[in-house]
Amino acid sequence: MKDNRLKEQVLKEIRDALINKNSIDNPALSAAEGNTFINADNEDLSVLFAQNFTRRGGTMYYCYNEADIRNRILDIQHRHGDVVIGCASENLTSFLGHLDIENRCTCDLSMRYPLGAILCEALTAWQGGIVISSNLGLGSTTTALFDATIVLAFTSQVVPDWESANERLKMLYPHFPDSLMLTHPGSYTYRKGQQKLYLILIEDED
C-alpha cells in the first residue's frame, strides 16, 4: 500500500460514521466521504471495498496484527452476549484458539450458532462483496448456520470485481470450486432478516 497511515485514517472515518449512525443519504456526508476517497488513493481497492461494504450496512474493522484482531473479535463476541463462536474451518478454529477466543468447529448442518466465523477467498471492491466457495468447506451454506457472521479476510484478497475474483480462484485451485457465493450486507440481511455481517480486514501488504 502506498500510505497505510492515510488508508487507516480513511477506514477509521468510515467505521466511525457507521458507529455514529450517520445517514449515507446525507448529501454533506456523502460529498465529504467521496472527496476523502478521491484524495486518499484512487487505486486503493481496499478503501473502495470498505466504502461499498459499509454503505450496504456491514461493520468493518481494519487490523494490523493479532492483538488488533483479537480485540475486535472479543468486542463483537461481547456484543452478542459472549457466546461461543462457531467456526466452519478447522484452520480458523486453531487460529482463534491461538488468540484465546472461545470457539467450536462445526460442519454439522443441523447446528445453528448465534455467532459464527468464516474465511473467504476474495473481496470484490466495486460490489462490496465477499466471495466464498465450496473449497472452504460448507460453501454457500456457511452463513445459514449463523445468526451473525464474522468474516476474516486480508487486504491482498481485495479484487476489483466478480470477474477478477473468478480469475483469482483459478489461480488458487487446480480444480475450480463446485459452488460459489457472492454475499454482501444487503443480500445477507434480505435473506436472513435483520442480521449482522462483520468483516475483519487484515493488512498483509507493504
N, C-alpha and C positions, 0 to 999 in steps of 0.2 A: 504494500500500500504506500502511496506517496506521502501521506502525512497521517499517521494513526491518531495523533492528538486531535487534529481537526475533525477526523471522522468520528472519534469517540464523543466529541462535543456535539456534533450533529445528531448522532444516535441518542445521546442523552436528552437532547431537546425534544426529540420525537417521543421518547419514553415519558418525559415529564409532562408533555402535552396530553398524552393518553391518560396518565395517572390523574392529572388535574381535570380531566373530562372536558377539555376544551373542544368545541364543536369544529369538526373539519369543514363544516359548511360556512363557518365564519369567514367572510371574504378577507378581512385583515389578516387573520391567522394563516389562511391558505396562501396568500401572497407572500407572507413572511417566510413560511416553510419552503415555498417554491424558490424564493431567492436564495435561501440558505443552501438548498441542494445545488443550485446552479453555481453558486460561489464556491461551494466545498470542492466538488470534483465531478465533472460531467461523466467521467469514465468509471467512477466507483460504483460498481454494481451492488455491493453490499448496502450502501446507503440508499440506492434506489429500491432495493428489496425491502429495506426497513420502512421506507415511506409507504409503499403499497401494502405491505403486510399489516402495519398498524392502522392504516386508513380503513382496512377491511374489518378492524376490530380485534386484531391479535395483540398480545402483550409480548414484547421482545426485550431481552436482556443481552447486552454486549459484554463479553468476558474475555480477559487476557490470560487467566491462569486458573489452576484448580481451586484456589481459595475463592475466587470470584464465582466459579461455577457452583461450588458447594453452598455458598451463602445465598445465591439466587434460588437454588432448588429448595433449600431449607425454608426460605421465605415463602415460596409457593406452597410447599407442604404445610406450613403453619396456617396459611390462608384456608386450607382445606381440612382443618381440624387435626393436623399432624397424623394423617392416615398413612398406612404403609403404601409405598409406590409399587404398582405392578409394572413389570418390565417384559417386553416381548423379545428381548435379546439377552442371551447369556453373557455376551461381552459387556453390554450395558449394565447388567446386574453386577458383574465383577467390578466395573468402574465405580458405580455408586457405592458398593461395599467398601472399596478403597477410600472413598470420600467419607465413610462412616455415615451413610444415609440409609435408613431402613427401607428395604425394598424386597420384592419377591418376584422371581422369574415365573412367568406364566405363558404357556402356549395352549392353555385349555380354553376352547371357545365357549364353554358353558359358564366360565367365571367372568365376573364383572368387578372392576375396581373403581372407586371414586376418583382416583388419580393414577395416571399411568405415564410411563416414559418410553420414548421410542427414538430410533435413529432414522436418518433419511439418506437419500442418495444425491439429491440436488435441491437447490432453491432457485426458483425462477424469478428474476428481478422484476420483469415487466408485469407479471401477474401477482406478485407477492405470494407465490405458491410453493408448496412443499411436495417433492416427488418421493414416493415410497413404492418399492417394488416387492414382489413375492420373494426375491432373493434375500430379503432381510428377515424372512420368517413367515409372518402371517399376512404380509402384503396388504391388500385393500381392506381386510377385515380387522386390521390392527386397532384403529381408532374406535371401532364399535365396541371394544372391550372396556373402554374407559369413559367416565363421565367428563373428565377434563384430562387434557394431554399435554405433556411436556415433550418438545422435540429438541434434541441436541444436534447441532449442525456446526459446520466450520465455514469461515469466510471463503475458503478455497472451493467450496461446493456451490457457490453462487454462480449461476449462468444467466445469460440474457433472457432465454425463453424456453418453451417446451421442446422445440426442435434441438436446441443446444443440449438440453437435458438428455434427450434420446441419444445424441452423439456421445455424451459422457458415459452413459450406460453401456454403449457398445465398446467403449474403451476399458471399462471396469471389468466386464464379464466376458468370458469366452462364448457363453450362450446367453442370448437376450432373455430377460426375465419373462416368465409366463404371464404375469399381470402387473399393471402399473396403476398407480393412483396419483392424481394431482389434486391436492386439497389446499384450501386456504381458509382463513377465519370465517368468511361469508358462507362458503359451502358447508363447512363443519357445523356452524350454527344452524343453518337451514335443515340439515339432515338430522341433527340430534337434539334440536331445541336450543334453549339459551345456555350453551356450554362454553367452556373456556379452552382456548388454544394458546399455549405458551411456547416461545422459542428462545432457547439458549444459544446465541450466536457466538462462537468461539473464534477468536483471532488466531490464525495459524499461518499468516503470510507476513513477510517482511515489507 
